[in-house]
Amino acid sequence: MYPDNINSNADMISIPDSVKISEIPVLNLAFFGDAVYSLMVREMLVCRNDVSPSNIHPESTKYVSAVFQSELAEKILDILDEKELAVFKRGRNAHTSHTPKNASEAQYHRATGLETLFGYLYITKNFIRLKELFSYIYEM
């Protein structure tokens, strides 16, 4: 479902090699991962060619809700490696000051874990694995 336009670990943006992932606050990774995930959803919708331009945003909002992302997180837990699972749990367990409006606390935290994982994979330039997980989520 997801296009095969990311076929290597080539840089998509210029992330300095000096960035130490362990020094990035977990909620910053989640914030960044939310943007990465949102961009991938929009790209998927644009490439599907069955969503009109005026409906891309409303359609994308279905995929980026905490409730939906929580469900996706549950789907991929079994295929995460040890490091990815640790990153997911770090994000899921992060203390947030935000109270979710349309999701339970547990759903919100699982969604934050998923976003943290996507941010981590992107910043570590593991684009192939990022694409694999995204494709797995939407081909089930």
DSSP file with accessible surface (Angstrom, degrees, kcal/mol):
  #  RESIDUE AA STRUCTURE BP1 BP2  ACC     N-H-->O    O-->H-N    N-H-->O    O-->H-N    TCO  KAPPA ALPHA  PHI   PSI    X-CA   Y-CA   Z-CA
    1    1 A M              0   0  111      0, 0.0   134,-0.1     0, 0.0     3,-0.0   0.000 360.0 360.0 360.0 -42.9    0.0    0.0    0.0
    2    2 A Y        -     0   0   11    129,-0.1    42,-0.1     1,-0.1   133,-0.0  -0.633 360.0-105.9 -81.3 132.4    2.8    2.4    0.9
    3    3 A P        -     0   0   31      0, 0.0     3,-0.5     0, 0.0     2,-0.4  -0.212  18.5-125.0 -61.6 151.5    4.8    3.4   -2.2
    4    4 A D  S    S+     0   0  126      1,-0.2     3,-0.0    -3,-0.0    -2,-0.0  -0.138  75.3 116.1 -87.8  40.7    8.3    2.0   -2.7
    5    5 A N        +     0   0   92     -2,-0.4     2,-0.7     1,-0.2    -1,-0.2   0.551  62.9  67.1 -89.7  -5.0    9.9    5.4   -3.0
    6    6 A I        +     0   0   22     -3,-0.5    -1,-0.2     1,-0.1   125,-0.1  -0.866  57.6 148.4-111.0  93.5   12.0    4.9    0.1
    7    7 A N        +     0   0  130     -2,-0.7     2,-0.3    -3,-0.0    -1,-0.1   0.281  58.9  28.8-112.9  10.4   14.4    2.2   -1.0
    8    8 A S  S    S-     0   0   50      2,-0.1   119,-0.0    -3,-0.1    -3,-0.0  -0.946  84.1-101.0-152.3 177.4   17.5    3.0    1.0
    9    9 A N        +     0   0   76     -2,-0.3     3,-0.1   118,-0.1    -3,-0.0  -0.005  67.4 145.8 -94.2  31.0   18.6    4.7    4.2
   10   10 A A        -     0   0   59      1,-0.1    -2,-0.1     2,-0.0     2,-0.1  -0.306  61.9 -87.2 -64.2 151.6   19.6    7.8    2.2
   11   11 A D        -     0   0   99      1,-0.2    -1,-0.1   116,-0.0     3,-0.1  -0.386  37.4-176.5 -63.1 132.0   19.1   11.1    4.1
   12   12 A M  S    S+     0   0   85      1,-0.4     2,-0.3   110,-0.2    -1,-0.2   0.744  79.3   5.0 -95.5 -35.8   15.6   12.5    3.7
   13   13 A I  S    S-     0   0   81      2,-0.0     2,-1.3     0, 0.0    -1,-0.4  -0.920  93.8 -91.2-136.6 168.2   16.5   15.6    5.7
   14   14 A S        +     0   0  111     -2,-0.3    -3,-0.0    -3,-0.1     0, 0.0  -0.665  47.0 171.4 -88.9  94.5   19.8   16.8    7.1
   15   15 A I        -     0   0   18     -2,-1.3    -2,-0.0   108,-0.0    -4,-0.0  -0.920  37.2-119.5-100.4 117.8   20.0   15.4   10.6
   16   16 A P    >   -     0   0   73      0, 0.0     3,-1.6     0, 0.0    -2,-0.0  -0.274   9.2-133.6 -59.1 139.8   23.5   16.0   11.9
   17   17 A D  T 3  S+     0   0  145      1,-0.3    -2,-0.0     3,-0.0    -3,-0.0   0.685 102.7  71.0 -64.9 -17.1   25.4   12.8   12.9
   18   18 A S  T 3  S+     0   0   98      2,-0.1     2,-0.3     0, 0.0    -1,-0.3   0.603  70.4 111.4 -77.4  -9.7   26.4   14.6   16.1
   19   19 A V    <   -     0   0   60     -3,-1.6     2,-0.7   104,-0.1     3,-0.1  -0.487  60.8-149.0 -67.3 126.3   22.8   14.3   17.4
   20   20 A K    >   -     0   0  124     -2,-0.3     3,-1.9     1,-0.2     4,-0.4  -0.889   2.8-154.6-101.3 113.8   22.8   11.9   20.3
   21   21 A I  G >  S+     0   0   39     -2,-0.7     3,-1.4     1,-0.3    -1,-0.2   0.839  92.7  60.8 -57.7 -34.3   19.4   10.1   20.4
   22   22 A S  G 3  S+     0   0   93      1,-0.3    -1,-0.3    -3,-0.1     4,-0.1   0.700 101.3  54.9 -68.7 -16.9   19.8    9.5   24.1
   23   23 A E  G <  S+     0   0  135     -3,-1.9    -1,-0.3     2,-0.1    -2,-0.2   0.514  84.7  96.5 -93.9  -5.6   19.9   13.2   24.8
   24   24 A I  S <  S-     0   0   31     -3,-1.4     5,-0.1    -4,-0.4    -5,-0.0  -0.741  84.9-115.1 -85.3 122.4   16.7   14.0   23.0
   25   25 A P    >>  -     0   0   71      0, 0.0     4,-1.9     0, 0.0     3,-0.9  -0.294  22.8-122.2 -56.2 140.1   13.8   14.2   25.5
   26   26 A V  H 3> S+     0   0   26      1,-0.3     4,-2.2     2,-0.2     5,-0.1   0.864 111.2  52.7 -57.2 -38.6   11.3   11.5   24.9
   27   27 A L  H 3> S+     0   0   67      1,-0.2     4,-2.3     2,-0.2    -1,-0.3   0.809 105.5  55.5 -72.7 -23.2    8.4   13.9   24.3
   28   28 A N  H <> S+     0   0   93     -3,-0.9     4,-2.5     2,-0.2    -1,-0.2   0.894 107.5  49.6 -69.8 -39.4   10.4   15.7   21.7
   29   29 A L  H  X S+     0   0    0     -4,-1.9     4,-3.1     2,-0.2    -2,-0.2   0.911 111.6  48.9 -62.2 -41.6   10.9   12.4   19.9
   30   30 A A  H  X S+     0   0    4     -4,-2.2     4,-2.3     2,-0.2    -2,-0.2   0.916 110.0  51.1 -64.9 -41.7    7.1   11.8   20.1
   31   31 A F  H  X S+     0   0  163     -4,-2.3     4,-1.4     2,-0.2    -2,-0.2   0.941 115.0  42.8 -59.8 -46.4    6.4   15.4   18.8
   32   32 A F  H  X S+     0   0   59     -4,-2.5     4,-2.2     1,-0.2    -2,-0.2   0.922 112.5  53.5 -66.7 -42.5    8.7   14.7   15.9
   33   33 A G  H  X S+     0   0    0     -4,-3.1     4,-3.0     1,-0.2     5,-0.2   0.839 102.4  58.6 -62.9 -33.1    7.4   11.2   15.3
   34   34 A D  H  X S+     0   0   56     -4,-2.3     4,-2.6     2,-0.2    -1,-0.2   0.923 107.9  46.3 -60.8 -41.8    3.8   12.6   15.2
   35   35 A A  H  X S+     0   0   56     -4,-1.4     4,-2.4     2,-0.2    -2,-0.2   0.912 112.7  49.6 -67.7 -40.6    4.9   14.8   12.3
   36   36 A V  H  X S+     0   0   10     -4,-2.2     4,-2.4     2,-0.2    -2,-0.2   0.953 113.5  45.8 -62.2 -49.5    6.7   11.9   10.6
   37   37 A Y  H  X S+     0   0    1     -4,-3.0     4,-2.5     1,-0.2    -2,-0.2   0.928 112.5  50.8 -61.0 -44.4    3.6    9.6   11.0
   38   38 A S  H  X S+     0   0   25     -4,-2.6     4,-2.5    -5,-0.2    -1,-0.2   0.902 110.2  49.8 -60.8 -42.1    1.3   12.4    9.7
   39   39 A L  H  X S+     0   0  108     -4,-2.4     4,-2.6     2,-0.2    -1,-0.2   0.917 110.3  50.0 -63.5 -42.0    3.4   13.0    6.7
   40   40 A M  H  X S+     0   0    9     -4,-2.4     4,-2.4     2,-0.2    -2,-0.2   0.896 110.4  50.4 -64.8 -38.5    3.5    9.2    5.9
   41   41 A V  H  X S+     0   0    0     -4,-2.5     4,-2.6     2,-0.2    -2,-0.2   0.944 111.6  47.8 -64.0 -45.4   -0.3    9.0    6.2
   42   42 A R  H  X S+     0   0  117     -4,-2.5     4,-2.6     1,-0.2    -2,-0.2   0.909 111.3  50.5 -63.6 -40.5   -0.8   12.0    3.9
   43   43 A E  H  X S+     0   0   43     -4,-2.6     4,-2.6     2,-0.2    -1,-0.2   0.927 109.8  51.0 -62.2 -42.7    1.6   10.5    1.4
   44   44 A M  H  X S+     0   0    1     -4,-2.4     4,-1.4     1,-0.2    -2,-0.2   0.938 112.0  46.7 -59.4 -45.4   -0.3    7.2    1.5
   45   45 A L  H  X S+     0   0    0     -4,-2.6     4,-0.7     1,-0.2     5,-0.4   0.906 112.7  48.6 -66.3 -40.9   -3.6    9.0    0.9
   46   46 A V  H >< S+     0   0   80     -4,-2.6     3,-0.8     1,-0.2    -1,-0.2   0.923 113.1  48.0 -64.0 -42.3   -2.2   11.1   -2.0
   47   47 A C  H 3< S+     0   0   62     -4,-2.6    -1,-0.2     1,-0.2    -2,-0.2   0.709  98.9  67.9 -74.7 -20.0   -0.7    8.0   -3.6
   48   48 A R  H 3< S-     0   0   67     -4,-1.4    -1,-0.2    -5,-0.2    -2,-0.2   0.769  86.0-154.2 -68.6 -27.9   -3.9    6.0   -3.3
   49   49 A N  S << S+     0   0  143     -3,-0.8    -3,-0.1    -4,-0.7    -2,-0.1   0.649  70.1  95.5  63.5  15.4   -5.6    8.3   -5.8
   50   50 A D        +     0   0  111     -5,-0.4     2,-0.5     2,-0.1    -1,-0.1   0.294  65.1  80.5-115.9  11.1   -9.0    7.5   -4.5
   51   51 A V  S    S-     0   0   22     -6,-0.4    -2,-0.1    -5,-0.1     5,-0.1  -0.971  78.6-129.4-118.5 124.7   -9.2   10.5   -2.1
   52   52 A S    >>  -     0   0   48     -2,-0.5     3,-1.8     1,-0.1     4,-0.7  -0.359  25.6-111.4 -68.9 153.5  -10.2   13.9   -3.6
   53   53 A P  G >4 S+     0   0  119      0, 0.0     3,-0.8     0, 0.0     4,-0.5   0.869 118.6  54.3 -54.0 -36.6   -8.0   16.9   -2.8
   54   54 A S  G 34 S+     0   0   96      1,-0.2    -2,-0.0     2,-0.1     3,-0.0   0.683 111.2  46.2 -73.6 -14.9  -10.7   18.4   -0.7
   55   55 A N  G <> S+     0   0   85     -3,-1.8     4,-2.5     2,-0.1     5,-0.2   0.438  84.2  91.6-105.6  -1.0  -11.0   15.2    1.4
   56   56 A I  H <X S+     0   0   37     -3,-0.8     4,-2.7    -4,-0.7     5,-0.2   0.943  90.2  44.9 -62.2 -46.2   -7.4   14.5    2.1
   57   57 A H  H  > S+     0   0  113     -4,-0.5     4,-2.0     2,-0.2    -1,-0.2   0.968 115.3  45.2 -65.3 -50.9   -7.3   16.4    5.3
   58   58 A P  H  > S+     0   0   63      0, 0.0     4,-0.7     0, 0.0    -1,-0.2   0.910 115.7  48.8 -58.9 -37.6  -10.6   15.1    6.7
   59   59 A E  H >X S+     0   0   39     -4,-2.5     3,-1.0     1,-0.2     4,-0.6   0.913 108.7  53.1 -66.4 -40.4   -9.5   11.5    5.7
   60   60 A S  H >X S+     0   0    3     -4,-2.7     3,-1.1     1,-0.2     4,-1.0   0.846  97.7  65.1 -66.5 -30.2   -6.1   11.9    7.3
   61   61 A T  H 3< S+     0   0   64     -4,-2.0     4,-0.3     1,-0.3    -1,-0.2   0.786  93.3  62.2 -65.2 -23.6   -7.6   13.0   10.6
   62   62 A K  H << S+     0   0  125     -3,-1.0     3,-0.3    -4,-0.7    -1,-0.3   0.831 107.9  43.2 -65.8 -31.9   -9.1    9.5   10.9
   63   63 A Y  H << S+     0   0   34     -3,-1.1    -1,-0.2    -4,-0.6    -2,-0.2   0.619 109.4  54.8 -89.5 -17.8   -5.6    8.0   10.9
   64   64 A V  S  < S+     0   0   40     -4,-1.0    -1,-0.2    -3,-0.2    -2,-0.1   0.279  77.1 116.0-106.3  14.8   -3.9   10.4   13.3
   65   65 A S  S  > S-     0   0   49     -3,-0.3     4,-2.8    -4,-0.3     5,-0.2  -0.462  73.1-121.1 -79.5 153.8   -6.2   10.2   16.3
   66   66 A A  H  > S+     0   0   24      1,-0.2     4,-2.3     2,-0.2     5,-0.2   0.885 113.1  54.2 -60.9 -38.3   -4.8    8.8   19.6
   67   67 A V  H  > S+     0   0   43      2,-0.2     4,-1.7     1,-0.2    -1,-0.2   0.950 112.6  41.8 -62.6 -47.6   -7.5    6.1   19.6
   68   68 A F  H  > S+     0   0   55      1,-0.2     4,-2.1     2,-0.2    -2,-0.2   0.927 114.6  50.6 -67.2 -43.9   -6.5    4.9   16.1
   69   69 A Q  H  X S+     0   0    2     -4,-2.8     4,-2.4     1,-0.2    -1,-0.2   0.870 106.6  56.3 -64.0 -33.3   -2.7    5.2   16.7
   70   70 A S  H  X S+     0   0    3     -4,-2.3     4,-1.9    -5,-0.2    -1,-0.2   0.920 106.9  49.0 -62.8 -42.9   -3.2    3.2   19.9
   71   71 A E  H  X S+     0   0   99     -4,-1.7     4,-1.4     1,-0.2    -2,-0.2   0.900 110.9  50.5 -62.4 -41.2   -4.8    0.3   17.9
   72   72 A L  H  X S+     0   0    2     -4,-2.1     4,-1.4     1,-0.2    -2,-0.2   0.898 106.0  55.4 -64.5 -40.4   -1.9    0.5   15.5
   73   73 A A  H  X S+     0   0    0     -4,-2.4     4,-1.2     1,-0.2     3,-0.4   0.913 105.4  52.6 -58.8 -43.0    0.7    0.3   18.3
   74   74 A E  H  < S+     0   0  100     -4,-1.9     4,-0.4     1,-0.2     3,-0.3   0.864 106.1  55.5 -61.0 -35.1   -1.0   -2.9   19.5
   75   75 A K  H  < S+     0   0   88     -4,-1.4    -1,-0.2     1,-0.2     3,-0.2   0.820 112.2  40.0 -68.0 -32.7   -0.7   -4.4   16.0
   76   76 A I  H >X S+     0   0    0     -4,-1.4     3,-1.8    -3,-0.4     4,-0.6   0.590  85.7  93.5 -97.6  -7.8    3.1   -3.9   15.7
   77   77 A L  G >< S+     0   0   39     -4,-1.2     3,-1.0     1,-0.3    -1,-0.2   0.861  84.3  54.5 -54.8 -39.2    4.3   -4.8   19.3
   78   78 A D  G 34 S+     0   0  155     -4,-0.4    -1,-0.3     1,-0.2    -2,-0.1   0.669 109.2  47.3 -70.6 -17.8    5.0   -8.4   18.3
   79   79 A I  G <4 S+     0   0   57     -3,-1.8    -1,-0.2    -4,-0.1     2,-0.2   0.397  86.3 108.1-106.2   4.7    7.2   -7.5   15.4
   80   80 A L    <<  -     0   0   19     -3,-1.0     2,-0.1    -4,-0.6    -3,-0.0  -0.572  65.9-129.1 -80.4 142.8    9.4   -4.9   17.2
   81   81 A D     >  -     0   0   83     -2,-0.2     4,-2.7     1,-0.1     5,-0.2  -0.265  36.5 -90.8 -79.4 177.6   12.9   -5.8   18.1
   82   82 A E  H  > S+     0   0  178      1,-0.2     4,-2.0     2,-0.2     5,-0.1   0.898 126.3  45.4 -58.6 -45.1   14.3   -5.3   21.6
   83   83 A K  H  > S+     0   0  114      2,-0.2     4,-2.3     1,-0.2    -1,-0.2   0.926 113.6  49.4 -66.5 -44.4   15.6   -1.8   21.0
   84   84 A E  H  > S+     0   0    4      1,-0.2     4,-2.8     2,-0.2    -2,-0.2   0.910 110.6  50.5 -62.5 -40.7   12.4   -0.7   19.2
   85   85 A L  H  X S+     0   0   52     -4,-2.7     4,-2.8     1,-0.2    -1,-0.2   0.905 109.2  51.5 -64.7 -39.1   10.2   -2.1   22.0
   86   86 A A  H  X S+     0   0   54     -4,-2.0     4,-2.3    -5,-0.2    -1,-0.2   0.907 111.1  47.7 -63.6 -41.2   12.3   -0.2   24.6
   87   87 A V  H  X S+     0   0    6     -4,-2.3     4,-2.2     2,-0.2    -2,-0.2   0.933 112.0  50.1 -65.2 -44.8   11.9    3.1   22.6
   88   88 A F  H  X S+     0   0    1     -4,-2.8     4,-3.0     1,-0.2    -2,-0.2   0.942 112.5  46.6 -57.6 -48.2    8.1    2.4   22.3
   89   89 A K  H  X S+     0   0   90     -4,-2.8     4,-2.6     1,-0.2    -1,-0.2   0.872 108.2  56.1 -65.1 -36.2    7.9    1.8   26.1
   90   90 A R  H  < S+     0   0   99     -4,-2.3     4,-0.4    -5,-0.2    -1,-0.2   0.927 113.3  41.3 -61.1 -42.3    9.9    4.8   26.9
   91   91 A G  H >< S+     0   0    0     -4,-2.2     3,-1.0     1,-0.2    22,-0.2   0.917 114.2  51.4 -70.4 -42.7    7.4    6.9   24.9
   92   92 A R  H 3< S+     0   0   77     -4,-3.0    -2,-0.2     1,-0.2    -1,-0.2   0.875 113.6  44.9 -61.9 -37.2    4.4    5.1   26.3
   93   93 A N  T 3< S+     0   0  108     -4,-2.6    -1,-0.2    -5,-0.2    -2,-0.2   0.452  84.8 122.7 -89.5  -0.4    5.6    5.6   29.9
   94   94 A A    <   -     0   0   11     -3,-1.0     2,-0.6    -4,-0.4    18,-0.1  -0.333  68.2-116.9 -64.3 141.4    6.6    9.3   29.5
   95   95 A H        -     0   0  166      2,-0.0     2,-0.3    -2,-0.0    -1,-0.1  -0.694  37.3-173.2 -80.7 120.4    4.8   11.6   31.9
   96   96 A T        -     0   0   18     -2,-0.6    13,-0.0     2,-0.1     0, 0.0  -0.876  28.5-150.9-113.4 151.2    2.7   14.1   29.9
   97   97 A S  S    S+     0   0  123     -2,-0.3     2,-0.3     2,-0.1    -1,-0.1   0.443  70.6 102.4 -95.7   0.7    0.8   17.1   31.2
   98   98 A H        -     0   0   99      1,-0.0    -2,-0.1     0, 0.0     0, 0.0  -0.637  60.6-151.6 -88.0 137.0   -1.8   16.7   28.5
   99   99 A T        -     0   0  105     -2,-0.3    -2,-0.1     9,-0.0     5,-0.1  -0.941  25.7-121.1-105.4 120.8   -5.1   15.1   29.2
  100  100 A P        -     0   0   18      0, 0.0     5,-0.1     0, 0.0     8,-0.0  -0.348  17.0-159.4 -64.6 143.1   -6.6   13.4   26.2
  101  101 A K  S    S+     0   0  182      1,-0.1     3,-0.0     3,-0.1     0, 0.0   0.865  87.3  19.4 -88.0 -43.4   -9.9   14.7   25.0
  102  102 A N  S    S+     0   0  136      2,-0.1     2,-0.3     0, 0.0   -35,-0.1   0.079 118.5  59.2-119.2  21.6  -11.2   11.8   22.9
  103  103 A A  S    S-     0   0   19    -37,-0.1     2,-0.1   -36,-0.1   -37,-0.0  -0.971  80.7-104.3-144.7 159.4   -9.1    8.9   24.2
  104  104 A S     >  -     0   0   54     -2,-0.3     4,-2.6     1,-0.1     5,-0.2  -0.355  39.6-106.8 -76.1 165.9   -8.4    7.1   27.4
  105  105 A E  H  > S+     0   0   93      1,-0.2     4,-2.5     2,-0.2     5,-0.2   0.917 122.2  51.5 -58.1 -43.5   -5.1    7.7   29.2
  106  106 A A  H  > S+     0   0   51      1,-0.2     4,-2.4     2,-0.2    -1,-0.2   0.914 110.5  47.6 -62.4 -44.3   -3.9    4.2   28.1
  107  107 A Q  H  > S+     0   0   49      2,-0.2     4,-2.4     1,-0.2    -1,-0.2   0.920 111.7  50.7 -62.5 -43.1   -4.8    4.9   24.5
  108  108 A Y  H  X S+     0   0   51     -4,-2.6     4,-2.2     1,-0.2    -2,-0.2   0.918 111.2  47.9 -62.3 -42.0   -3.1    8.3   24.6
  109  109 A H  H  X S+     0   0   40     -4,-2.5     4,-2.1     2,-0.2    -1,-0.2   0.890 110.8  50.4 -69.6 -38.3    0.1    6.8   26.1
  110  110 A R  H  X S+     0   0   62     -4,-2.4     4,-2.3     2,-0.2    -1,-0.2   0.915 110.7  50.4 -63.6 -41.0    0.2    3.9   23.5
  111  111 A A  H  X S+     0   0    2     -4,-2.4     4,-2.6     1,-0.2    -2,-0.2   0.914 109.0  51.5 -62.1 -40.7   -0.2    6.5   20.7
  112  112 A T  H  X S+     0   0    4     -4,-2.2     4,-2.5     1,-0.2    -1,-0.2   0.895 108.0  52.8 -63.5 -37.9    2.7    8.5   22.3
  113  113 A G  H  X S+     0   0    0     -4,-2.1     4,-2.3   -22,-0.2    -2,-0.2   0.920 109.4  48.3 -62.1 -43.4    4.8    5.3   22.3
  114  114 A L  H  X S+     0   0    1     -4,-2.3     4,-2.4     2,-0.2    -2,-0.2   0.936 112.3  48.5 -62.8 -45.6    4.1    4.8   18.6
  115  115 A E  H  X S+     0   0   28     -4,-2.6     4,-2.6     1,-0.2    -2,-0.2   0.901 110.0  52.5 -62.2 -39.3    4.9    8.4   17.8
  116  116 A T  H  X S+     0   0    0     -4,-2.5     4,-2.8     1,-0.2    -1,-0.2   0.923 109.0  49.9 -62.9 -42.9    8.2    8.1   19.8
  117  117 A L  H  X S+     0   0    0     -4,-2.3     4,-2.8     2,-0.2     5,-0.2   0.926 111.0  48.4 -61.7 -44.6    9.1    5.0   17.8
  118  118 A F  H  X S+     0   0    0     -4,-2.4     4,-2.0     1,-0.2    -1,-0.2   0.908 112.8  48.5 -64.2 -39.9    8.5    6.8   14.5
  119  119 A G  H  X S+     0   0    0     -4,-2.6     4,-2.8    -5,-0.2     5,-0.2   0.923 112.1  49.4 -64.3 -43.4   10.5    9.8   15.6
  120  120 A Y  H  X S+     0   0   33     -4,-2.8     4,-2.5     1,-0.2     6,-0.2   0.935 110.9  48.6 -60.5 -49.1   13.4    7.5   16.8
  121  121 A L  H  <>S+     0   0    1     -4,-2.8     5,-2.8     1,-0.2    -1,-0.2   0.892 114.4  46.6 -62.0 -37.7   13.5    5.5   13.6
  122  122 A Y  H ><5S+     0   0   20     -4,-2.0     3,-1.8    -5,-0.2    -2,-0.2   0.954 113.0  46.8 -69.7 -47.6   13.5    8.7   11.5
  123  123 A I  H 3<5S+     0   0   27     -4,-2.8    -2,-0.2     1,-0.3    -1,-0.2   0.857 111.5  51.6 -66.7 -31.1   16.2   10.5   13.5
  124  124 A T  T 3<5S-     0   0   53     -4,-2.5    -1,-0.3    -5,-0.2    -2,-0.2   0.376 114.9-121.2 -84.7   6.6   18.4    7.4   13.5
  125  125 A K  T < 5 +     0   0   36     -3,-1.8     2,-1.2     1,-0.2     3,-0.3   0.759  65.1 144.3  62.0  30.8   17.9    7.4    9.7
  126  126 A N     >< +     0   0   56     -5,-2.8     4,-2.0    -6,-0.2    -1,-0.2  -0.491  11.7 152.7 -94.9  63.9   16.4    3.9    9.8
  127  127 A F  H  >  +     0   0    1     -2,-1.2     4,-2.5     1,-0.2    -1,-0.2   0.811  64.4  58.5 -67.9 -32.1   14.0    4.7    6.9
  128  128 A I  H  > S+     0   0   66     -3,-0.3     4,-2.5     2,-0.2    -1,-0.2   0.948 109.6  43.6 -64.7 -45.6   13.7    1.2    5.7
  129  129 A R  H  > S+     0   0   44      2,-0.2     4,-2.7     1,-0.2     5,-0.2   0.901 111.5  55.0 -67.2 -37.2   12.4   -0.1    9.0
  130  130 A L  H  X S+     0   0    4     -4,-2.0     4,-2.3     1,-0.2    -1,-0.2   0.946 110.7  45.2 -58.5 -46.6   10.1    3.0    9.3
  131  131 A K  H  X S+     0   0   33     -4,-2.5     4,-2.9     1,-0.2     5,-0.2   0.901 110.8  54.4 -64.8 -40.5    8.6    2.1    5.9
  132  132 A E  H  X S+     0   0   96     -4,-2.5     4,-2.6     1,-0.2    -2,-0.2   0.935 111.0  44.6 -59.9 -47.1    8.3   -1.6    6.9
  133  133 A L  H  X S+     0   0    0     -4,-2.7     4,-2.4     2,-0.2    -1,-0.2   0.918 114.3  48.6 -64.9 -43.6    6.4   -0.8   10.0
  134  134 A F  H  X S+     0   0    1     -4,-2.3     4,-1.8    -5,-0.2    -2,-0.2   0.934 113.7  47.0 -62.1 -45.0    4.1    1.7    8.3
  135  135 A S  H  X S+     0   0   14     -4,-2.9     4,-1.1     1,-0.2    -2,-0.2   0.904 110.7  52.4 -63.7 -40.7    3.5   -0.8    5.5
  136  136 A Y  H >< S+     0   0   84     -4,-2.6     3,-0.5    -5,-0.2     4,-0.5   0.918 107.6  52.9 -61.4 -42.6    2.8   -3.6    8.0
  137  137 A I  H >< S+     0   0    4     -4,-2.4     3,-0.5     1,-0.2    -1,-0.2   0.911 116.5  36.9 -59.3 -44.4    0.3   -1.4    9.8
  138  138 A Y  H 3< S+     0   0   29     -4,-1.8    -1,-0.2     1,-0.2    -2,-0.2   0.479 111.6  57.3 -97.0   2.6   -1.7   -0.7    6.7
  139  139 A E  T <<        0   0  116     -4,-1.1    -1,-0.2    -3,-0.5    -2,-0.2   0.328 360.0 360.0-108.3   4.9   -1.5   -4.0    4.9
  140  140 A M    <         0   0  123     -3,-0.5    -3,-0.0    -4,-0.5   -65,-0.0  -0.441 360.0 360.0 -78.9 360.0   -3.0   -6.0    7.7
